[in-house]
Structure formats: structure tokens, C-alpha cells
């Protein structure tokens, strides 16, 4: 559990560092004027800009493909297995009942941990107003 929370926090830190780096790059691109095309990466200091610089599609992003999610699944499977073993050993539950209960617990645990990750990320990555926002799909500057 501690590893999972720390991995989510590290992801939030990485995102904020990406915002900060893009902000600095956006300022330098502004100063560079007609030479701004020498900068290969975007200077957009919002989520779309951070993901674009990392070559990650910004649309439909979720916590499903992160190291934190891997640890959440491992933690949940280990916890569900422990419950299944305990049910079989201490209550004499059949293998099917014990495995089913462990599986249900594992699934509920993954869902709960992914929801926790979303809350942690929202709390740690929000509140930064973009100074150099990404253009919207119609070409106008988007909201931060």
C-alpha cells in the first residue's frame, strides 16, 4: 500500500515538473521570437503539453497504465489470495467459495486503489493556471 501511494505521488511530481519545464520552455520560446522553432518540444504548460512532449496521447488518460496501477493489482491479488487461504484454513470453506471470495476482494481492492489514485493525483496536480496553454482543436488557445 505504501509503495502504491508513493508511486502515485511520484507520478504527480513528474507531472508538475513537466508543467514547470514547459513553462520555462514557453518563456524561452517567447523570447526567441522567430527562432522559437529551434525548440523541438512544446512550451505549453498544461496537461496536454506535458503529455504531448512525452509522446503520450492526452485524450482519455487514466491511471490504468502506470507503475502505481501495477502495484495496486499485485497488492490486491496478494490480499485476495491471503483471504482465500485464510477462509480455507480457518473456516473449512470449499476451494470454490474461498477462491471466489478472494477474487471478489481483489477486484474491489483494485477499484478502490484506482479511485484513491485519481483523488491523490487531482489533489496534487491541480491548481496551476497555464501561462502558455495548448491550442484547442480549433486552433485557438485552450484553457489551462
DARA-V515487 format. One record per residue. N is the residue number from 1. RES is the residue in one letter. OMEGA is omega as a letter, one per 40 degrees, with the letter a starting at -180 (none if undefined). NEAR is the number of other ideal C-beta (glycine too) atoms within 12 Angstrom. D_FIRST is the distance of its C-alpha to the first C-alpha in Angstrom with 1 decimal. Layout:
BEGIN
N/RES/OMEGA/NEAR/D_FIRST  N/RES/OMEGA/NEAR/D_FIRST
END
This chain:
BEGIN
1/X/a/20/0.0  2/X/i/11/3.8  3/X/i/18/5.4  4/X/a/32/5.1  5/X/a/22/6.3  6/X/i/17/8.6  7/X/i/28/9.9  8/X/i/35/10.8  9/X/i/24/12.4  10/X/i/22/14.2  11/X/i/32/15.5  12/X/i/31/16.8  13/X/i/18/18.5  14/X/i/25/20.1  15/X/i/34/21.4  16/X/i/24/22.9  17/X/i/20/24.4  18/X/i/32/25.9  19/X/a/37/27.4  20/X/i/23/28.9  21/X/i/25/30.3  22/X/i/36/31.8  23/X/i/28/33.4  24/X/i/20/35.0  25/X/i/28/36.2  26/X/i/31/37.5  27/X/i/19/39.5  28/X/i/19/40.9  29/X/i/26/41.9  30/X/i/18/43.6  31/X/a/15/45.5  32/X/i/15/46.4  33/X/a/11/48.3  34/X/i/9/50.0  35/X/a/11/48.2  36/X/i/19/44.7  37/X/i/12/44.7  38/X/i/14/44.1  39/X/a/23/40.4  40/X/a/12/38.8  41/X/a/24/35.6  42/X/i/32/35.4  43/X/a/35/35.5  44/X/a/34/34.0  45/X/i/36/31.4  46/X/a/33/29.6  47/X/i/33/26.9  48/X/i/30/29.5  49/X/i/35/30.8  50/X/a/38/27.5  51/X/i/24/26.8  52/X/i/24/30.4  53/X/i/28/30.4  54/X/a/21/27.5  55/X/i/11/29.5  56/X/i/20/26.9  57/X/a/13/28.4  58/X/a/23/27.6  59/X/i/12/28.3  60/X/i/10/25.8  61/X/i/21/22.8  62/X/a/18/19.4  63/X/a/32/15.8  64/X/a/18/16.6  65/X/i/17/17.6  66/X/i/28/15.0  67/X/i/21/12.8  68/X/i/34/9.8  69/X/i/27/11.2  70/X/i/23/11.7  71/X/i/28/8.2  72/X/i/36/7.6  73/X/i/26/10.7  74/X/i/22/10.0  75/X/a/28/7.0  76/X/i/30/9.5  77/X/i/23/12.4  78/X/i/22/11.4  79/X/i/28/10.7  80/X/i/27/13.9  81/X/i/22/15.7  82/X/i/21/15.1  83/X/i/28/16.4  84/X/i/28/19.3  85/X/i/20/20.2  86/X/i/18/20.2  87/X/i/25/22.3  88/X/a/21/24.7  89/X/a/13/25.0  90/X/a/12/25.3  91/X/a/14/27.0  92/X/i/11/28.9  93/X/i/19/27.6  94/X/a/13/29.0  95/X/a/16/27.0  96/X/i/13/27.3  97/X/a/17/26.0  98/X/a/25/23.1  99/X/i/21/22.1  100/X/i/19/22.6  101/X/i/26/20.5  102/X/i/28/17.6  103/X/i/23/18.2  104/X/i/20/18.4  105/X/i/27/15.1  106/X/a/27/13.4  107/X/i/20/15.3  108/X/i/19/14.5  109/X/i/29/10.8  110/X/i/30/11.3  111/X/a/20/13.7  112/X/a/20/11.7  113/X/i/34/8.8  114/X/i/29/11.9  115/X/i/19/13.6  116/X/i/26/11.0  117/X/i/37/11.4  118/X/i/26/15.1  119/X/i/18/15.3  120/X/i/28/13.5  121/X/i/30/15.9  122/X/a/17/18.8  123/X/a/15/18.5  124/X/a/22/18.2  125/X/a/29/20.8  126/X/i/18/23.4  127/X/i/12/26.5  128/X/i/24/28.2  129/X/a/13/31.6  130/X/i/26/32.9  131/X/i/23/36.1  132/X/a/32/36.7  133/X/i/26/35.4  134/X/i/30/35.4  135/X/i/19/38.5  136/X/a/14/38.1  137/X/i/11/39.3  138/X/i/7/42.8  139/X/i/8/42.9  140/X/i/10/42.7  141/X/a/20/40.0  142/X/i/20/37.1  143/X/a/14/35.1  144/X/none/25/32.4
END
